[in-house]
Amino acid sequence: MTKDHHHHSDDDAVATDAALRRPFRESYQAQVDQIAHTRAIFEAAAAPLGEQQSVLVSGGGLIRPLLQSEITTLESCCYCQCKDWSKLRLWLDVDDGNDSTAAVTVTVTVVDRSGWLEQHVSHNTFEGTVVFRIVLSTNVDADADVVVDEQPSSSSSSFDPVAAGIHHNLLITNCIFNHNCRVYRNSIIKDTYIGIHAVVLNNGQLKCMTDSSEMIHGELELSVGPESGGGRKLRVQTESTMMDVCRMLGMSRRRLVVEPKTTTTTTTTTPAPIWNTIGNHCIVRDTPTLHNLYMAPHARIAAATLIDTVVMLSDSHIDHASTACRVLLQWNASITHSSHVSDTLLMEEAHAGPHSLVASSILGPDVHVSAGEVPSLV
């Protein structure tokens, strides 16, 4: 075989690898952008503002404090409580046909939104910085500054008859509520971003714990194969592929050269997250404990027992009395029916359940584990 043939084969392999990685890179970048955008919104909202002041945010919207009349509405008509109303914010999108930012700012800061608050917010206790997003015109692409708003899934659309709003929550601290979300009857929601059309219903504690927040952007270190004389440590991300895993284990027959910014092992550009993220059209319901959670659009959690430090890509789900601790789920992966999974990466279409016990493992694409124990496996 000639050297030229070897050269073309390597080039073809690199091109194929890059094409396979494209959806993984796009998913990773969307996650980075969402975390950075949430941080930017919170930092803008946390800045001290007077009643007639506002601050511009990306996408042409602005954030302003509540008017005194709006505070009165929340207290007397909506039965809400707060020790410091000056920290609550409205995040407004405006489409009035005027390209002048200054004109938009003046218009929005003098419009009373008490009617919107009375309809969408009631029976809550607020603490810290809380942001409510109001979309004033259907012509505004309300999510263009982060990701294109997808069509509702069949599961999320089943909640359409439920009125959008934030109602009957015991304590809400440092949260951002995007428009048309449904947040009902939760005990504690803290340090959390809730996306468009998301449903957060009947949960206990939804918090972001700083002691393990390094994994919320999707990086996990685990040890596989301890039963064969000593564990082999792997450092994987939500977007890792079997090719990545084989290279880390020294099993790859060839070595592909990929630019550092396009690999799934590079995390230096990821901003340190401080928030749970519940993406657009996600569902989180009937789960007593949720800590350190990132959910891409259309992911679902229903009646789980414990969720602790979990990253879920689109259409993945955890349900029916299952627990997940330090777990990464790719697209359409699932943990179901009283399964217990820890320190594990589930690749696309991988499934654990019913009654599975999985620990320190990597489940490849289309793998199904049920009714048994997997202590350490690739």
Secondary structure, DSSP 8 states (H G I E B T S, - for coil): --HHHHHHHHHHHHHHHHHHHHHHHHHHHHHHHHHHHHHHHHHHHHS---TT--EE-TTS-EEEE--HHHHHHHHHTS--EES-GGGEEEEEE--SS---HHHHHHHHHT---HHHHHHHEEEEEEEEEEEEEEE--TTS-TTTTTS------HHHHTTTTS--EEEEEEEEEEEEE-TT-EEES-SEEEEEEE-TT-EEES-SEEE--GGGGGGTTSEEEEEE-GGGTS-EEEEEETT--HHHHHHHTT--SS-----GGGSTT--TTS----SEEE-TT-EEES-SEEEEEEE-TT-EEES-SEEEEEEE-TT-EEESS-EEEEEEE-TT-EE-SS-EEEEEEE-TT-EE-SSEEEEEEEE-TT-EE-SEEESSB-
